Amino acid sequence: MTSAPDSTRSHSASAANAVSVSPGSVQPQTAKRSVEKEASSWSILRRLIPYLSRYRMRVLISALALIVAAAVTLSIPVTFRFLIDETFGAPASATSALSNGKVNGLFALLFLLAVLLGLSTAVRFYCVSWLGDRITADLRSDVFKQVLKQDAGFFESLKTGEVLSRLQADTTLIQSLIGTSISLGLRNSVLFAGALIMMLYTSAKLAMVILGLLLAVILPILVFGRRVRRLSRTSQDQLADTGAMAGETLNAISIVQAYVRESLESNRYQAATDRAFDAAIRRNRSRSMLTAMAIILVFGAIVFTLWMGAHAVMQGTLSTGLLAQFMLYAAIVGGSTGVIAEVYGDLQRAAGATTRLLELLDASPTIHSAANATALPVDAAGASIKFDQVNFNYPSRPQTPALSAISFDVQAGQTVALVGPSGAGKTTILQLLLRYYDPQAGAITVNGQLLTATSLDSLRESIGLVSQDSVVFSANAMENIRYGNLHATDDEVIEAAKSAQAHDFIESLPDGYQTYVGERGVRLSGGQRQRLSIARALLKNPPLLLLDEATSALDANSERKVQAALELAMSHRTTLVIAHRLATVVKADNIIVMDQGKIVESGTHEQLTQNSALYARLAALQFSS
């Protein structure tokens, strides 16, 4: 007997399976994928037990409500058997001996059982739904927290859209599993076991027949379930491609429209969705066949056993009430088996989703603070920097050197410029200073301390970065600047904006500093976004300032204003500047000329103009024009 919430169980997991992760997309986790092939669904899902154990009281209440509901359901056939044998199936003389009050009492008992069943089912439904939502929120939070700890190499092989698909679609599958499927599976497992026991009690002979038949049909169901799991994983992988493709296209919508490639992108997306649809159809076809196989085989066994029971009644070896009781328990067994088969399919799908989430939870960043790491020594004059024979290759391009034998010194308080053609390795030097990567050879020190011996938080708290791609969050202007110092007052934020020549344009916005700037700062111009980024770095007030083409998005007038502000800010700290416009670095204490990952020359602007052919050529091209 199935309660109302169970009969209307949600299949939102199917719809929630909107996007997932393409196979092999997370290269560092390839070993995990091979483990998943060997591990059973149960061993994978056991990793979720620590999340359940946080809420033991809810789990206990759910379990008690489940047991009560199952016990009430199993008691109903016994009541019907008594009614049939003692009233409807008894001789008229015996029936008349029963008082109307006793009959009324039996039906009142049935109603009370129905009330108890409804209340216990409601409690179970609420508790398991709460657990599903709560554990999903915890899991998303833990996964996101772990992803934020990963190093840059991790994100070279994993698209942002894929991470989002794991946080959304895969956790929704787990929410459906915990909030619906597991509860249904446990309830129907209890009903299945209890009904089998009662069938043995009712008629051991018939029960042994049906039990033997059930054992014969369970094996093919389990074998077919493994195929469902594989197809579910494939379907989720195909859906991941559509999500990643859509995210990439929407993030570059201006380029798509500028090149009139809407039709091309629409066709690409249509092809991806068709592939995902085909994979989903194969999955659903297999799940349907699994459910049909379970129901047909189980009910076939039940019908055969009931046929034997009907002959036993006709022969007088079994009462009508006992046969009715046996039939009700057989119906419970059959209905439970159908639900368990469907839940088994959900378990296969959730196991794949759990595996992908566990890959993120188990991912260990290669860049992390050493156990004995110490804080970066503070120097009031800025930060001294030393690169000593540094060699570096990006993890995604291990055969292509990005830096070769790089050595240079920067004294505290100096401004050093890195110039050279694109791809020379200038930005790579800044990434190594931030310790996004570690070099394969050589050493990097700041204030005389190795970066590998310095805690990451201490190192990065000491660095202010203004990148070529100005990053603006979907918040107001005030909060975007305050991101550099979360404890800054409004007055300090405004002062930083004035230093970055951003105050005037912010004040002209509809709500001033409280104006929402849109996703990725879409409501601002490129120069305005860049000035917000500069204000954010100035508010942080770090001893080391890294400027990667910080004025590249500004017009000539804004560039002069910001350059003046930057010169004032640079006078109190060590600054590394990357600039293609040599006019912005002519006053640097030292200019390092780079080409193809190597240092070609270094010196002041006047020295390099005379001694460096590459710098002289760049200077001639720019200053002559």
ZAMARGU-4260 file (C-alpha; in steps of 0.2 Angstrom, whole numbers, plus 5000, padded with zeros to 4 digits):
<rodrens>
0) 5000/5000/5000 | 5008/5016/4994 | 5006/5033/5003 | 5001/5048/4993 | 5018/5057/4993
5) 5025/5041/4986 | 5013/5039/4973 | 5017/5056/4966 | 5035/5055/4968 | 5045/5068/4959
10) 5056/5064/4944 | 5064/5081/4944 | 5081/5073/4943 | 5078/5069/4925 | 5075/5087/4921
15) 5089/5093/4933 | 5101/5082/4923 | 5103/5097/4912 | 5122/5099/4911 | 5136/5088/4917
20) 5154/5085/4913 | 5162/5078/4897 | 5173/5063/4899 | 5191/5066/4902 | 5188/5084/4905
25) 5197/5084/4922 | 5214/5077/4917 | 5221/5077/4935 | 5206/5065/4940 | 5209/5052/4927
30) 5214/5040/4940 | 5198/5043/4949 | 5188/5039/4933 | 5196/5022/4933 | 5192/5019/4951
35) 5174/5023/4948 | 5173/5009/4935 | 5178/4996/4948 | 5169/5003/4962 | 5151/4998/4965
40) 5137/5011/4966 | 5135/5007/4985 | 5153/5010/4988 | 5152/5027/4979 | 5136/5033/4988
45) 5144/5028/5005 | 5154/5043/5003 | 5138/5053/5007 | 5136/5045/5024 | 5146/5059/5033
50) 5134/5072/5027 | 5119/5062/5033 | 5128/5059/5050 | 5128/5078/5053 | 5109/5077/5055
55) 5107/5061/5065 | 5091/5067/5074 | 5082/5070/5057 | 5088/5053/5051 | 5082/5045/5067
60) 5065/5053/5065 | 5064/5048/5047 | 5068/5030/5051 | 5055/5029/5065 | 5042/5036/5054
65) 5047/5024/5040 | 5046/5009/5052 | 5029/5015/5058 | 5022/5017/5041 | 5028/5000/5035
70) 5021/4992/5051 | 5004/4999/5048 | 5004/4994/5030 | 5009/4976/5034 | 4995/4975/5047
75) 4981/4980/5035 | 4980/4963/5026 | 4979/4954/5043 | 4964/4965/5047 | 4956/4961/5030
80) 4958/4943/5033 | 4949/4943/5049 | 4935/4953/5042 | 4933/4940/5027 | 4935/4925/5037
85) 4925/4930/5053 | 4911/4940/5044 | 4909/4938/5025 | 4916/4921/5024 | 4908/4914/5039
90) 4890/4905/5040 | 4875/4916/5042 | 4872/4910/5060 | 4890/4914/5065 | 4889/4931/5057
95) 4873/4936/5066 | 4882/4932/5082 | 4894/4946/5079 | 4887/4963/5086 | 4886/4978/5075
100) 4898/4986/5087 | 4912/4974/5084 | 4910/4976/5065 | 4910/4995/5067 | 4925/4993/5079
105) 4935/4984/5065 | 4932/4997/5052 | 4936/5011/5065 | 4952/5002/5067 | 4955/5002/5049
110) 4952/5021/5048 | 4964/5024/5063 | 4977/5014/5054 | 4975/5025/5039 | 4977/5040/5050
115) 4993/5033/5057 | 4999/5029/5040 | 4996/5046/5034 | 5004/5055/5048 | 5019/5044/5048
120) 5021/5046/5030 | 5020/5065/5031 | 5033/5066/5044 | 5045/5054/5034 | 5042/5064/5018
125) 5046/5081/5027 | 5061/5075/5036 | 5069/5066/5020 | 5065/5081/5010 | 5073/5093/5022
130) 5088/5081/5022 | 5089/5081/5004 | 5089/5100/5003 | 5101/5102/5017 | 5114/5090/5012
135) 5113/5096/4994 | 5117/5114/5001 | 5131/5107/5011 | 5139/5097/4997 | 5138/5112/4985
140) 5146/5123/4998 | 5160/5110/5001 | 5163/5107/4983 | 5164/5126/4979 | 5176/5129/4994
145) 5187/5115/4987 | 5187/5122/4969 | 5192/5139/4976 | 5208/5131/4983 | 5214/5123/4967
150) 5229/5130/4957 | 5229/5138/4940 | 5234/5121/4932 | 5218/5114/4938 | 5208/5127/4928
155) 5218/5124/4913 | 5210/5107/4910 | 5193/5111/4918 | 5180/5123/4910 | 5171/5135/4922
160) 5154/5128/4914 | 5159/5111/4919 | 5162/5116/4937 | 5145/5125/4937 | 5136/5109/4930
165) 5143/5099/4944 | 5137/5111/4957 | 5120/5112/4949 | 5114/5097/4939 | 5124/5084/4949
170) 5120/5090/4966 | 5101/5090/4960 | 5102/5072/4956 | 5109/5069/4974 | 5095/5080/4981
175) 5082/5069/4972 | 5091/5053/4978 | 5092/5058/4997 | 5076/5067/4997 | 5065/5055/4988
180) 5074/5039/4981 | 5083/5033/4996 | 5067/5035/5007 | 5056/5026/4994 | 5069/5012/4992
185) 5071/5009/5011 | 5052/5010/5014 | 5049/4997/5000 | 5063/4986/5005 | 5055/4985/5023
190) 5038/4982/5015 | 5046/4969/5003 | 5055/4960/5018 | 5040/4961/5030 | 5028/4955/5016
195) 5039/4940/5012 | 5039/4936/5031 | 5020/4937/5032 | 5018/4927/5017 | 5028/4913/5025
200) 5017/4915/5040 | 5002/4914/5029 | 5007/4899/5018 | 5024/4893/5019 | 5022/4882/5004
205) 5016/4896/4992 | 5029/4908/5000 | 5043/4896/4996 | 5037/4895/4978 | 5036/4914/4975
210) 5053/4917/4984 | 5062/4904/4973 | 5054/4913/4958 | 5059/4930/4964 | 5078/4925/4967
215) 5078/4918/4949 | 5072/4935/4942 | 5083/4947/4953 | 5099/4942/4944 | 5095/4948/4927
220) 5088/4964/4935 | 5105/4968/4943 | 5115/4964/4928 | 5104/4976/4917 | 5106/4989/4930
225) 5124/4990/4927 | 5121/4995/4909 | 5109/5008/4915 | 5123/5016/4925 | 5135/5017/4911
230) 5121/5024/4899 | 5117/5037/4913 | 5135/5042/4914 | 5136/5044/4895 | 5120/5054/4895
235) 5126/5066/4908 | 5143/5068/4899 | 5134/5073/4883 | 5123/5086/4892 | 5139/5093/4899
240) 5145/5097/4882 | 5129/5107/4879 | 5131/5117/4895 | 5149/5121/4892 | 5146/5126/4874
245) 5131/5138/4879 | 5142/5146/4892 | 5156/5149/4881 | 5145/5156/4867 | 5136/5168/4879
250) 5152/5174/4887 | 5158/5179/4870 | 5141/5185/4863 | 5148/5202/4857 | 5161/5193/4846
255) 5147/5180/4840 | 5136/5195/4834 | 5150/5205/4827 | 5156/5191/4816 | 5137/5187/4812
260) 5140/5169/4818 | 5123/5167/4826 | 5118/5153/4814 | 5134/5144/4816 | 5133/5144/4835
265) 5114/5139/4834 | 5119/5124/4823 | 5133/5119/4834 | 5122/5120/4849 | 5108/5110/4840
270) 5120/5096/4836 | 5126/5095/4854 | 5108/5095/4860 | 5104/5081/4848 | 5118/5071/4854
275) 5113/5073/4872 | 5095/5069/4867 | 5101/5053/4858 | 5111/5048/4874 | 5096/5052/4885
280) 5084/5041/4874 | 5096/5026/4876 | 5097/5029/4894 | 5078/5031/4896 | 5075/5016/4885
285) 5086/5005/4896 | 5078/5012/4912 | 5061/5008/4905 | 5066/4990/4900 | 5073/4988/4917
290) 5057/4993/4925 | 5047/4983/4913 | 5058/4968/4916 | 5056/4969/4935 | 5037/4971/4935
295) 5034/4958/4922 | 5045/4945/4930 | 5040/4948/4948 | 5021/4949/4944 | 5023/4934/4933
300) 5030/4925/4948 | 5016/4931/4959 | 5002/4927/4947 | 5008/4909/4946 | 5009/4907/4965
305) 4991/4914/4967 | 4985/4902/4953 | 4992/4888/4965 | 4983/4897/4980 | 4967/4897/4971
310) 4967/4879/4968 | 4972/4876/4986 | 4956/4886/4991 | 4945/4875/4979 | 4953/4860/4987
315) 4949/4866/5005 | 4967/4867/5011 | 4967/4886/5012 | 4954/4898/5018 | 4947/4912/5008
320) 4953/4925/5021 | 4971/4918/5021 | 4971/4918/5002 | 4966/4936/5002 | 4979/4940/5015
325) 4992/4931/5004 | 4986/4941/4989 | 4988/4958/4998 | 5005/4953/5004 | 5010/4947/4986
330) 5003/4964/4979 | 5014/4973/4992 | 5029/4963/4986 | 5026/4966/4968 | 5023/4985/4970
335) 5039/4986/4981 | 5049/4977/4968 | 5043/4989/4955 | 5048/5004/4965 | 5065/4996/4971
340) 5069/4993/4952 | 5066/5011/4948 | 5075/5017/4963 | 5090/5006/4958 | 5090/5015/4942
345) 5091/5032/4951 | 5105/5025/4962 | 5115/5021/4946 | 5112/5039/4940 | 5116/5047/4956
350) 5132/5036/4958 | 5139/5044/4942 | 5134/5062/4948 | 5142/5058/4965 | 5158/5052/4957
355) 5160/5068/4948 | 5157/5078/4964 | 5169/5067/4973 | 5182/5071/4960 | 5181/5089/4965
360) 5181/5086/4983 | 5196/5074/4982 | 5206/5086/4971 | 5222/5092/4979 | 5230/5108/4973
365) 5248/5106/4968 | 5251/5123/4974 | 5248/5125/4993 | 5257/5131/5009 | 5270/5120/5016
370) 5267/5113/5033 | 5281/5124/5040 | 5277/5139/5029 | 5279/5156/5038 | 5272/5173/5034
375) 5281/5185/5022 | 5293/5197/5031 | 5286/5215/5031 | 5297/5229/5023 | 5291/5246/5025
380) 5300/5251/5010 | 5291/5238/4999 | 5296/5221/4994 | 5313/5215/4986 | 5311/5202/4973
385) 5324/5189/4966 | 5323/5177/4952 | 5337/5165/4951 | 5339/5154/4935 | 5320/5151/4934
390) 5314/5139/4921 | 5295/5136/4919 | 5284/5126/4907 | 5265/5127/4908 | 5257/5111/4913
395) 5246/5111/4898 | 5262/5114/4887 | 5275/5104/4895 | 5286/5103/4880 | 5286/5122/4877
400) 5297/5133/4888 | 5288/5148/4894 | 5303/5155/4904 | 5322/5150/4902 | 5335/5154/4914
405) 5327/5170/4921 | 5337/5179/4933 | 5335/5197/4940 | 5334/5207/4956 | 5321/5221/4961
410) 5326/5231/4976 | 5312/5237/4988 | 5303/5252/4982 | 5309/5251/4964 | 5298/5251/4949
415) 5303/5238/4936 | 5295/5237/4919 | 5294/5221/4908 | 5293/5224/4890 | 5294/5214/4874
420) 5283/5206/4861 | 5267/5196/4865 | 5272/5178/4871 | 5289/5184/4878 | 5284/5178/4896
425) 5280/5194/4904 | 5264/5189/4912 | 5271/5172/4917 | 5283/5181/4928 | 5269/5189/4937
430) 5260/5172/4939 | 5275/5165/4947 | 5276/5179/4959 | 5258/5176/4964 | 5263/5158/4965
435) 5249/5152/4953 | 5262/5140/4947 | 5279/5134/4954 | 5294/5134/4942 | 5302/5118/4937
440) 5319/5124/4941 | 5327/5139/4950 | 5321/5149/4965 | 5310/5165/4968 | 5312/5175/4984
445) 5303/5190/4991 | 5311/5199/5005 | 5324/5186/5005 | 5311/5172/5009 | 5308/5158/4996
450) 5290/5158/4990 | 5288/5139/4993 | 5292/5143/5012 | 5279/5157/5013 | 5261/5154/5017
455) 5250/5157/5001 | 5238/5169/5010 | 5253/5179/5017 | 5261/5181/5000 | 5245/5186/4991
460) 5239/5198/5004 | 5255/5207/5001 | 5252/5209/4982 | 5240/5220/4973 | 5236/5215/4955
465) 5229/5225/4941 | 5227/5213/4926 | 5225/5216/4908 | 5207/5209/4909 | 5199/5220/4921
470) 5188/5209/4932 | 5172/5217/4939 | 5159/5208/4949 | 5140/5209/4947 | 5139/5221/4962
475) 5138/5239/4965 | 5153/5251/4962 | 5157/5252/4981 | 5158/5234/4984 | 5168/5231/4969
480) 5182/5243/4975 | 5180/5236/4993 | 5184/5219/4987 | 5202/5225/4989 | 5200/5228/5008
485) 5184/5221/5015 | 5186/5231/5031 | 5188/5248/5022 | 5176/5262/5026 | 5166/5271/5013
490) 5178/5286/5014 | 5193/5275/5011 | 5184/5267/4996 | 5180/5284/4989 | 5198/5290/4992
495) 5205/5275/4982 | 5192/5279/4968 | 5199/5297/4967 | 5217/5291/4966 | 5212/5280/4952
500) 5202/5294/4943 | 5186/5284/4945 | 5177/5295/4957 | 5170/5307/4944 | 5162/5294/4933
505) 5155/5284/4948 | 5147/5299/4954 | 5139/5302/4937 | 5131/5285/4938 | 5112/5284/4942
510) 5115/5279/4960 | 5133/5284/4962 | 5143/5271/4972 | 5128/5261/4975 | 5125/5258/4956
515) 5124/5240/4950 | 5137/5238/4937 | 5130/5222/4929 | 5137/5205/4926 | 5156/5207/4923
520) 5153/5226/4923 | 5143/5225/4907 | 5136/5243/4911 | 5153/5251/4911 | 5165/5255/4897
525) 5182/5246/4896 | 5191/5261/4904 | 5179/5263/4918 | 5181/5244/4922 | 5199/5246/4922
530) 5199/5261/4934 | 5188/5251/4946 | 5201/5237/4946 | 5215/5250/4949 | 5205/5258/4964
535) 5203/5240/4971 | 5222/5237/4971 | 5225/5254/4978 | 5213/5251/4992 | 5222/5235/4996
540) 5238/5246/4999 | 5250/5231/4997 | 5270/5232/4997 | 5271/5224/4980 | 5260/5230/4965
545) 5259/5221/4949 | 5252/5230/4934 | 5249/5219/4919 | 5244/5232/4905 | 5234/5242/4918
550) 5231/5256/4907 | 5228/5247/4891 | 5209/5250/4890 | 5210/5268/4894 | 5209/5283/4881
555) 5223/5295/4880 | 5215/5307/4893 | 5211/5294/4906 | 5228/5286/4903 | 5237/5302/4908
560) 5226/5304/4924 | 5228/5286/4929 | 5246/5286/4925 | 5249/5300/4937 | 5239/5291/4950
565) 5249/5276/4948 | 5266/5285/4949 | 5260/5292/4966 | 5255/5275/4972 | 5271/5267/4965
570) 5282/5279/4975 | 5278/5269/4991 | 5280/5251/4986 | 5289/5240/4974 | 5280/5239/4957
575) 5282/5227/4942 | 5274/5234/4927 | 5270/5226/4910 | 5267/5238/4896 | 5267/5237/4877
580) 5266/5256/4877 | 5284/5261/4881 | 5278/5279/4886 | 5271/5272/4902 | 5288/5264/4908
585) 5301/5277/4902 | 5303/5283/4920 | 5305/5265/4927 | 5321/5262/4938 | 5324/5247/4927
590) 5317/5240/4911 | 5319/5221/4907 | 5317/5217/4889 | 5311/5199/4886 | 5309/5189/4870
595) 5304/5170/4868 | 5305/5167/4887 | 5322/5175/4890 | 5329/5191/4896 | 5337/5200/4881
600) 5343/5216/4889 | 5340/5227/4905 | 5343/5245/4909 | 5335/5262/4909 | 5326/5269/4894
605) 5341/5279/4889 | 5353/5264/4890 | 5341/5252/4881 | 5338/5264/4867 | 5357/5264/4864
610) 5361/5246/4868 | 5346/5235/4864 | 5341/5232/4846 | 5324/5225/4851 | 5320/5239/4863
615) 5326/5252/4851 | 5315/5245/4837 | 5300/5245/4848 | 5304/5263/4854 | 5307/5269/4836
620) 5290/5262/4831 | 5280/5270/4845 | 5289/5286/4848 | 5291/5290/4830 | 5272/5288/4827
</rodrens>
